[in-house]
Amino acid sequence: MQKEISPHFIRRTFLAGLLILLPLFITYVLIAFLFNIFTGIGAPLVMGLFRLVGAHDLTYPIVPLVNLLLSLAVIFLLGLVGTNILGRRILANFEGLLLRLPLVRTVYSSAKQVVETFQGPGRSFQRVVLIEYPRKGVWALGLVATERHDSLRLFPSEKVVTVFIPTTPNPTSGYLVIVSPEDVKEIDFTVEEAFKFIVSGGIIGRDLAPVSN
């Protein structure tokens, strides 16, 4: 007998599809943005070149292909620029110009901070924990950002832990709390698994378990 499809299964599968589609959508938006730029700038030049050589019939299939290749080339070249010393200096100078513009400075700096927070092993969160928040008896999923010396003597221990508690379904916003290391329970979740768990509203993810020694 075929198993009946439950609303829980449909909801969980739909959210899993969204998580797969999201990075593809962002990539598409980026390439489409560059494609539209080159359509307005490069397309007339390419069409004019084909008219000179008498190949009018090739303009329709060739122009979109050229725009797409130029878009991919720009992304690749930006990657090359950003991975060498000279390129990083150029980008840093350009960034300095952006940060001098009042409105652009606010938007750009905020977006950059979000990107830098969630990229790279050296800048990522250290581990995933459970913390009683916003009150005793209610547990929230948190990400340990840093562990610092308790110079203010807020707790009996010599250290404090800064924990970021993301919101659902948008994990880029949330709350930052400073607690004692004894107030957090480390669980066997990677940071990536924690984000999937948060974005899906707790639907996607394995059972919570303590970290095995």
PyMOL commands that set and color helices and strands:
alter all, ss='L'
color gray80, all
select helices_A, chain A and resi 7-52+56-82+85-98+102-117+181-183+191-199
alter helices_A, ss='H'
color red, helices_A
select strands_A, chain A and resi 127-132+139-149+159-166+174-179+184-186
alter strands_A, ss='S'
color yellow, strands_A
deselect
rebuild
show_as cartoon
